[in-house]
Amino acid sequence: MKVIPWTMIAFEQPTTKAYLENLYQNGYVFEKIIVLLHPKWFGQYNAMIQSRQKHLEEIADLIATHTKIKIPYFERLDFSKYSSNIEVIDEFQFYPDALLDALDPNVQYFFSYLGVVPERFLKKAKWLHVHGGLMPPLRGSVCMYWGLLYRGKPGYTLFWQTEKIDEGKILYQDESDEDLPDLSNLSKGIELETLRIGIWYFDLYVRSKLLVDYFNGGCQEKVYSHAQIKEFAYPDRVFFVEHKEIAKFCLTKFFHYNGWQD
């Protein structure tokens, strides 16, 4: 296995699982993983999953068939599979003081969670993240949908995080040519929110694929030029959670779900 010279900050949730499993299947492990969050978090997450489990597993099985990789979204992880150096910080909060104390300014940290890393953590060490949109100008939340609406395919960006939302130095970015999963054979009457959660699994798989492409290419920089970005005619703005009608439109048009019953 090839060792990625970063420390992953591993919140045990779907984003982390997508990165770790896809990288592992392609021959990569992290130099170190710092595992965060008390098992209570997994219990709360599981409660949400169990309330939607039948349909989420149906969607996940379809995506696994499409991508040829089975990501353990509904299981506890054995982190030792993905690194020989594991540190556990057993505190029930997302950014505990114990993590701040553990940070080494000489180490590069890969951030798998969604959101913004607090400034005090950014000041102590360097943090990398894969954003689910082509930066700039697609910044903020759920940019997979906006990429589909503007370009017919999503784009992704590996970058150094700063205190500003999705404005750090870009290392690697690309639009995905991965065929989108066809949801036309899913059960009818699946709730919109369940579909949104379910298709997020595919979004995470493609994010992890970008990271694999980056390492397979020898970590060579790939950044879209200003002229290329101008041709996209994107509005340069920060997007937030999409309106439910936009999500429904994208799931119908691009993923071919036709089982709506509302």
N, C-alpha and C positions, 0 to 999 in steps of 0.2 A: 504494500500500500504506500502511496505517496502522502507525505505529511504536509498539510497546509500550515504555514508558519504564522498562524493567527490563534488567538484564544477566542473561542465562541462563548458568548454569554447566552446560556441555554435556558430560556423559559420553556417549560414543558407544555407546549401547545402546538397546533398544527404547523405553523411556520417552521419551527425548529425541526419537527419530524421530517418535513419535506426536504429541507436542506441536508440534514444528516444522512437520511436514507439514500437520496439520489446521489450525493457525493460518494457515499460508501459503495454503491452499486457501480460507480464509475472509477473506483480505485483510489479514493481520497479519504483521509481522516484528518481531524484537527490536531494540532500540536498539544492543545489543552482545551478542556471544556469546564467552564464554571457553571454548575447547575444551580438555578435559583428557584425559589418558591416552595413553600411548605406543601406536603401532600394534600392539604385542605383545598388548595387551588384545583388540583386535579379532580377532587370530589365535586367541586362546584361546576367545573367544566363538564364532567361526566353527567351531572344532573341535567344540564342543558342538552347534551347529546342524546341522553336516554329518552327525553321527551320527543325527540325527532328521529330516533335511531333507525327505524325501519327505512325511512326514505333517504336519510343521509348515507346509510350503508349501500343502498341501491345506487345512489349517485356515485359514491366512491368506487364501487365495484365496476361501474361503467367506465369511469375515468382510468382505473387500473388496467382495464382491457385496452383502452385507447393508448395509454402511455407505455404499456409493457412494464410498469413498475408498480409494486404494491407498497404504498406508504402506510405505516402503522398509525393511522390517525386515531384509532379507537383503543390503543393499547398503551400501557406504561412502557417507557423506553429503558433499555439497558444501555446507559451512556458509555459504558466501558467498551462497547462494540465500536464506537466511533472515535475514541481517543484512549491512549494509554495513561493519560494524566487527567484525572477527574478531581475537581474540588467542589464540595457541596456547601452552599450557604443556605441554611435552613431557617429562613425568616419569612413570614407571610406578608411581604410587600414587594412591589416591583423593583424599587431601587433602594435597597437597604444600606445602612451605613457600613455594614460589614463588606459589601461589595466595593464601596468607595475605598475602604481601607485596603482591600486586596488588589486594587488596580496598580499596575506598574507602568510608569510613563514611557518605558522603553518597549512596551508590548503593544501590538496592534490587535484591537478587539473587534470581532464581528458581531453585530447586533442583529438578532433575528426577530425581535418583537416589532409590533407596529406602533407608531407614535413617534414622539420626540424624546431623545435622551436628555435628561436634565443637565443644565449648564455646568453644574459643579462636577459632573462626571466627564463632560466633554473637555473641561479645562485640565483634567488630570491625565488623560490618555487619548489616543487616537481611536476613532470608532468608524467602522465600515458598515454599510447597509446596502441592500438591494431594494431600490424603489420600484413600485409597480407601474411606472410610467416613464416616458422618454423625457428626460430633463435637459434644459428647460424646453418647453414651457408647461408640461403636464406635471404639476406638483400637487401634493395633498393626498386625499383619500380616494380609494376605489378607482384608480386611474386606468385599470384594465378596461372598464366600460367606456371611458372617454376615449381611449385609444381605438377601441372598436368603432365608436361613433365617428371619429374624425378620419381614421385611416383604414378601417376594416380589419385591423390587427393590433394587438397590444404591443407596447414597447417597455423595456426594462433598463434600469440604470444602476450600476455599482458605483458608489461614491463615498467620499469622506464626509461624515456628518459634521454640521456646525449647528449653532443655536438657531439659525434660520431654517425654515421649513424647506427641505429638499433643494438647497442651494450650494452644497459643498462641491469640492473638486471632483470631477468625473474621471473614473478609471476605465470604465468599459460600459458600452450601451449598445443595444440592438433591438430591432423589432422582431417579433417572433413569427416564424413561418409555420409553426406547429399547427396542424389541423385542429380545429375546435371540436370537442366531443359533441356528438349528435345525441340530444336528449329526447328525441321524438318518441322513443319506445319506453320512456319512463312511465310510471303509474300516473294516472290522471288525478287531479285534485291536490297535488303537492302544494303546500303553502309557499308563497313568494319568498318569505324569509328563510325557509328551509332550502329552497333552491339557491338563494344567494349564498348561504353558508356552504352548501354543497359545491357550487362552482368555484368558490374561493379555493377549494382544494386544487383545482386545475391551475388557477393563478399561481399558487405556491409552487406547484411542480415546475411551471415555466420559469419562475424566478430562480429556482434551484438549478435549472438547466442552464441559465445564463452564467451562473457561477462555474458550472462544469466547463462550459465553453471557454470561459476566461482562463481557467487553469490548463485546459487542454491546448490552448493557444500560446502557452508559455507566458501568460500574464502580460501579453502585449496590449498596449493601450488602444482602445477603439472608441472614438468620440465623434459624434455627428458634427459637421461643420456648421457655422452660422448660416451659410447659404442653404445647406440642406434643410435645416430647421425652418428657415423662412418659407421654403416651398410647401411645408406641411400646413400652413395657414391655421395653426393652433392659436387660440387665445392664450396669452401668457398670464396665467392666473393660478391661484391655489384652489383646487376643487375639494369639496367636502362631501359628505355622504350623499349619494345620488338619490333623487326622488324615486319613489317606488315605481312610477310609471316609466321612468327611464330604464330602470333595472328590468322591468317586465318586457319592455320593447327589445332590449338587448338579448335577453334570454330567449325570446321568441324568434327574432331575426337571425341571430348569429349561432345560437345553440339549438334552435328548432324545437323548443319545448312547446307543445300545443295542447297540453292537458288542463288548461285553466278552467276553473269552474266558478269563478266569481265575476 
